[in-house]
Amino acid sequence: MKSNLIKSLTLFGCLAMTLSSCEKSDLSAGDSLLSDGWKVQSSAKISSSGEEISSSQVKTDEWYDAIVPSTVMGTLIRNGIYTDVLEGMNYENIDKSLFDTTWWYRTEFELPRLAKGQHASLMFDGVSYAANIWLNGKQIAARDSVYGTFRRHRLDITEVAQEKNILAVEVFRAQPGEPNIGFVDWNPRPADESMGIFREVRILMNNEVSMENSVVHSKVNTETLDEAWLTVETQLTNESDQTVTGQLTGTLEGKTFCIPVSLAAKESKRVKVTSEEADLLHLKNPRIWWCHNMGNPEMYSMDLAFEIDGKTSDKETVDFGVREIKDYFTEEGYRGFLLNGKKVLVRSAGWTDDIFLRDTPATNEIQVQYVRDMNLNSIRFENIWGTSQSVYDLCDRYGLLVLVGWSCHWEWDNYLGSPCDEFGGIKSEADMDLIARSLNDQVLWLRNHPSIIAWFVGSDMIPRPELEKRYQAYLSQTDDRPYIGAAKELTSEVTGATGMKMAGPYDYVAPGYWYSEEAPGGAFGFNTETGIGAQLPVIESLRRMIPSDKLWPAGKEWDYHCTVSDAAMNSLEVLKESITARYGEAKDLNDFLLKADWLNYEGTRTMFEAFRVNIPRATGIVQWMLNSAWPSLYWQLYDHYLIPTAAYYSVKKSNTPQQLIYHYGRNVVYAVNEGAETVRMRGMMSLYGLDGKISAQQATDLEVAPYTVVKAFDVPVVKDNAFYICN
């Protein structure tokens, strides 16, 4: 592709580097979002055809008001049809037959009159699971082409568009065996299987040549950090019936490049511009993007446009960060990550969207700020979550590393709804083609985010070799982030060892477990899923999810809000047994919650501390999980109502950039520094007897380099019970 670009440059002359030769004029109509003013109704209540629904013949007075993105179930809740569906055991009473039929989304919008040579398209970022699409009485797409939750669809509406338009979308629910959004055993399945237009819909306007999938890649001098090289890439498509000659322009912080490009009729061409062709793409003393504990998450913005005879045909603004991500393997074979040439311990937690995909930019902001406040530096998305790019934009802004990819929903019979084998359930040529194209769509959609550091293409299993080869073929053309075959410790015949481990545990273990050399989930390597199980909400949240007459003793109504696994973690029995063994049997509700919080705080804190004190042998940890899709008692640092649990505060404490940590296995206190600079610390350890009096003290001065652990104190062995406090 680079050689083709050079030939084009040779054909059309030298690169222009002055602003005067790159004057721009605005599009007569820009891109716009279709979000408000939608109506939704079941086809069971409509006798009209798609042709009629997408015309003025149909009255929608009795339809439900809706927004997009949304699911059908989310829309029904928004309209008050369900008010307490997530409380108690009410979820069992939802009439799921409502979703056996299709549902219609309908909206009206206006466009300016299209001028000669101007084109309009509709971009659907995500439909679950399939759709028939009608505009102004004409079908513009059918379900045999618009299907697959993670496909994106751009539909040319130039010949159908009017100044006043009516858009109707008939959505179909995913059927067993179809690879849909997956919540696995974390919570009940969405009653509607997430059917709806669950991601944004936009109108795209351009003249003869359209521009899409623009990206800015960066390479950093990791030795000095004083220079970086950018590569700009975009896809140009000539939608006219004749050859077009124009220029691609890019403006970055007041400097502009221009590159001549020629496109034959209907030709689509991927154009790349490197620092060899445009000097401004060689940055001196760049502002580097870091995760927040290592520096500032600096961002840039570049304006791209394609011009024909001084008129803008299409344009995009690309927000990006200058950073370089690489992976490496430890002597034990575990994968680690290098950010701008520096090792980083990934300290993460597993995200889930709301059960009915009702997250908004506002709720995303709260949650990402929570992650930052807890001193974590990462989020793992086991699924390519989000109803827009909002959450990824926030991770860019707050300096959080993102691990993103497919969930295990497609890897097990009872979740996918069809037989699976050692490679999961994506077996047929058609399914492999669908999922490979889906990954490509998602990578193109998300690849500008500097926060994303890896693509997971499997969770519990390695994908089928034929599917991996398709993934590799796409990724070799689109992105260079690390590719990870699974979140589990497996080896692929195509891509080699994953360098990960998924060893749990998923329920409570005592603090000493994390320091044991024999513990599979212990503090070594990269543990992609691990946690202490039940992490109870505060009493105010419990009163919202459990009927008042069922609050004590904790019975089946509580267990209903654990996981839906049929093997384990589907009740509070482990929590109750652990409380009794460690602190004594709970006397009442308040005593039960107090002891559960102690257990939660102690267990979660020690888990993170163990991985931190064991760097560089430990390379990453993902708390399972970060949040909950519905009101839950399991795996959460804050609850469904966005209220922190006790674990929230232990995670914040145990991930302080500079910290003294007690090593249970060695009876030693270490100083840890995960900041950007070498720090000098004065540590103090005090021994308290049960009478609260200090019986011994030690102090020491320490110098700790970044990503380093230094021994601070040997802890004396005492005969009686005592407390050590280190600060």
C-alpha positions, -999 to +999 in steps of 0.1 A: +000+000+000+029+023+007+043+017-027+010+026-043+010+059-023+045+067-035+034+061-071+005+085-066+028+111-052+052+107-082+023+110-106+008+142-091+038+161-080+055+171-048+039+174-014+026+209-006+034+221+029+019+256+031-014+266+045-022+288+014-024+258-009-048+240+014-077+263+019-109+245+030-146+252+026-172+236+049-196+209+038-231+221+030-243+195+055-222+178+081-226+145+099-254+144+125-266+119+151-301+105+151-307+100+188-340+117+200-375+115+186-377+078+180-408+057+185-409+020+193-437-006+190-442-044+187-451-057+153-477-078+171-497-045+174-490-033+139-507-046+107-488-022+084-459-031+062-424-015+063-434+005+032-463+020+051-445+025+084-418+045+067-444+068+053-467+094+067-496+069+065-489+054+100-499+071+132-476+066+162-496+081+190-498+048+208-461+039+202-435+042+230-412+072+231-376+061+226-341+072+222-312+056+203-291+038+214-315+016+233-329-019+236-366-027+235-366-037+272-348-006+281-374+014+262-403-003+280-387+005+314-382+041+303-419+043+295-429+030+329-442-004+316-419-021+342-410-002+374-395-028+398-384-056+375-350-058+391-362-060+427-367-091+447-374-121+424-397-100+400-374-107+371-388-142+369-422-128+360-412-110+329-433-122+299-405-130+275-430-140+247-433-102+241-400-105+223-408-135+202-420-111+175-401-083+158-402-047+170-402-015+150-381+016+156-393+047+137-380+083+135-384+114+113-356+137+102-348+165+078-320+169+053-311+198+031-318+193-006-289+173-020-268+192-046-254+176-077-226+153-067-236+152-030-242+119-012-259+109+020-255+077+040-269+062+072-243+046+095-256+020+120-229+013+146-248-017+161-281-035+157-290-066+178-295-089+162-307-083+127-329-057+109-350-048+079-345-011+072-369+012+053-366+048+043-394+069+027-414+038+017-385+019+002-365-009+017-328+000+017-315-031+036-327-065+046-320-088+075-299-111+052-273-083+050-279-064+083-272-090+109-246-097+136-244-076+167-209-064+162-211-055+125-213-019+114-235-009+084-231+021+061-261+024+038-262+048+008-295+067+008-286+093-018-314+081-043-340+077-015-333+107+007-357+137+007-358+170+026-383+153+051-376+117+058-391+088+077-369+059+088-383+026+100-362-003+114-376-037+121-353-055+146-351-092+152-341-109+184-310-131+184-319-168+183-300-197+200-267-202+183-263-166+171-233-148+186-249-120+204-239-097+233-230-120+263-235-116+300-227-153+306-233-164+342-228-129+358-265-122+359-298-133+342-300-131+305-316-099+292-353-106+288-352-093+252-317-107+244-306-071+239-327-066+208-327-031+195-306-004+179-281-005+207-255+018+192-256+052+175-271+060+142-257+088+122-263+106+089-231+110+069-229+137+041-201+140+015-196+151-020-180+129-047-154+113-024-162+100+011-137+095+039-139+068+067-119+047+091-093+075+096-066+068+121-033+082+135-007+056+145+023+066+166+058+053+172+078+067+201+115+070+207+113+049+239+149+056+248+146+094+250+109+101+247+119+133+228+105+124+194+077+104+178+066+095+143+030+095+132+013+076+104-020+089+091-044+065+073-078+069+058-101+051+034-112+073+004-140+062-018-150+078-051-188+075-052-191+092-086-191+077-121-159+094-132-123+098-122-117+123-095-084+141-086-081+160-054-059+163-023-059+148+012-051+175+038-042+171+074-039+198+100-021+193+133-016+222+157-014+248+131+006+229+105-009+213+074+001+187+048-015+182+014-012+150-007-026+147-042-048+116-048-066+103-079-095+079-077-111+060-106-149+059-108-162+039-078-127+032-066-119+028-029-083+034-018-066+032+016-042+061+018-013+063+042+009+093+050+041+088+070+066+113+084+087+106+053+060+123+032+050+149+057+076+165+080+049+176+105+043+140+114+078+138+129+071+153+164+099+168+184+093+168+222+058+153+219+033+153+246+032+116+255+000+096+265+006+077+298-017+058+321-023+081+350+001+066+375+030+070+351+023+105+337-003+126+320-027+111+294-020+137+268-042+139+236-039+155+202-065+163+175-060+162+138-084+176+111-084+155+079-102+165+047-104+155+010-107+185-013-116+187-050-109+221-067-107+238-033-140+224-021-142+200+008-157+167-002-155+150+032-138+155+065-131+139+098-115+150+131-093+123+147-085+125+184-055+104+193-027+099+218+010+096+211+021+064+227+037+030+219+024-002+234+044-035+233+042-068+250+069-091+264+071-125+281+086-132+315+110-162+321+080-181+333+061-175+301+037-148+312+028-118+292+035-083+304+031-048+288+055-020+280+040+015+277+064+038+259+092+014+267+085+012+304+071-019+322+036-014+337+018-036+361-018-038+348-041-033+378-076-038+364-112-048+370-139-064+347-165-041+333-201-050+323-227-028+307-262-024+323-284-055+317-306-035+294-277-014+279-289+018+295-255+033+303-251+069+293-221+092+289-230+105+324-231+071+341-199+061+322-182+092+336-191+083+371-178+048+367-145+057+350-139+083+376-144+056+402-118+035+386-094+064+386-102+072+422-094+037+433-059+041+418-065+013+393-048+019+360-070-003+338-104-017+328-109-051+312-139-052+288-147-089+284-170-081+255-167-050+233-190-031+256-205+003+252-235+018+233-211+044+219-174+053+221-181+073+253-165+050+278-133+046+256-131+084+253-132+086+291-105+060+295-083+081+271-090+112+291-084+097+325-054+076+316-067+041+320-054+011+300-081-009+283-082-046+275-109-053+251-123-083+232-148-111+229-164-127+260-168-165+267-205-162+258-198-179+224-177-206+240-202-226+260-233-245+249-257-232+275-248-196+268-245-196+230-275-220+226-257-244+203-231-271+206-195-260+213-162-279+212-127-272+224-126-240+202-161-228+212-192-224+191-180-204+161-177-233+137-192-228+103-177-209+074-205-184+076-201-178+114-163-175+111-167-150+083-192-131+104-171-129+135-139-121+117-156-093+099-171-082+132-137-080+148-124-060+119-154-036+122-147-031+159-110-026+155-116+001+128-142+017+151-120+018+182-084+018+170-078+056+176-081+052+213-046+052+229-061+036+261-067+003+243-036-019+246-046-053+234-073-073+215-086-104+232-101-127+206-110-155+231-117-158+268-119-194+281-109-209+247-086-203+218-105-196+186-106-222+158-073-221+138-092-211+106-108-182+125-075-171+140-060-169+105-089-147+094-083-125+124-047-122+116-054-113+080-075-084+090-053-072+119-022-072+097-038-045+076-055-024+103-037-024+137-005-034+155-016-037+191-008-070+209-031-099+199-041-123+226-057-156+217-074-162+251-076-149+286-066-184+298-033-201+299-034-218+265-013-223+234-025-217+198-011-235+168-015-203+149-004-175+173+014-193+201+011-190+239-014-166+254+009-157+283-022-153+305-038-173+332-075-176+343-070-194+375-094-176+398-103-179+426-138-166+423-148-170+459-133-161+492-098-172+502-078-161+532-052-134+527-023-158+528-035-176+496-022-148+474+013-152+486+014-190+483+037-205+456+013-234+452-018-212+447-029-213+410-043-178+412-015-164+433+006-133+427+026-143+396+020-138+359-011-121+345-043-132+361-072-121+339-100-130+363-099-133+401-117-121+431-132-130+465-167-137+454-196-120+473-190-083+478-222-070+495-237-036+488-245-011+516-278-015+535-295+013+515-289-006+483-300-039+498-333-024+508-339-015+471-332-050+459-345-073+486-381-071+500-381-057+535-396-089+550-368-110+534-338-089+546-330-113+575-320-140+576-304-140+542-323-166+522-333-174+486-341-138+478-305-129+485-292-160+466-313-149+436-290-119+433-258-139+433-246-153+399-267-176+377-240-202+375-254-238+379-221-250+394-212-225+421-214-189+433-251-190+431-257-185+468-241-168+498-231-201+515-193-195+510-197-160+524-216-173+555-192-201+561-162-177+558-177-151+582-184-178+608-150-193+605-131-160+606-153-138+629-180-159+644-216-164+633-235-133+625-261-123+652-284-101+630-284-082+597-262-054+609-236-078+623-237-099+591-231-068+569-203-056+592-185-089+591-191-093+554-175-058+549-144-068+570-140-100+549-145-080+517-120-053+526-093-076+539-095-101+511-096-077+482-069-054+496-045-083+501-051-097+466-040-064+450-011-059+474+003-094+466+005-087+429+021-053+435+047-066+459+056-094+435+066-073+405+082-080+381+072-116+384+036-105+386+025-086+354-012-080+357-044-086+378-080-082+369-105-081+398-136-100+389-156-078+386-157-040+386-194-034+385-228-052+381-252-054+352-281-056+377-286-054+415-261-080+426-243-094+456-213-108+438-181-095+421-184-057+424-163-028+437-194-006+435-230-018+431-257-014+404-268+018+420-232+032+417-226+031+455-192+018+466-188-014+485-162-020+512-139-034+485-138+000+468-119+015+497-096-015+500-087-013+464-080+025+467-058+018+497-040-012+482-031+006+449-016+038+463+013+046+440+038+045+468+030+021+496+044-002+523+031-037+519+032-067+542+043-099+525+024-128+542+046-155+528+079-139+540+069-120+570+086-089+555+074-054+547+083-040+513+081-005+498+065-003+463+067+026+438+046+026+407+049+063+400+069+079+372+099+091+393+122+078+419+110+086+454+126+089+488+104+075+515+106+073+553+089+042+565+078+035+601+065+002+616+048+001+650+039-029+670+008-026+692-004-051+719-040-059+725-040-032+751-034-006+724+001+003+736+031+005+714+056-022+723+082-017+695+089+007+666+112+007+636+120+035+611+140+035+579+148+058+550+142+043+515+149+053+479+126+034+455+128+037+417+097+034+395+083-001+390+105-013+419+101-032+452+125-025+481+127-044+514+118-021+543+114-042+575+117-077+588+087-082+610+095-097+644+078-129+654+056-124+685+040-150+708+008-132+716-017-115+693-005-081+682-011-055+655+015-040+632+009-006+616+032+006+588+032+040+572 
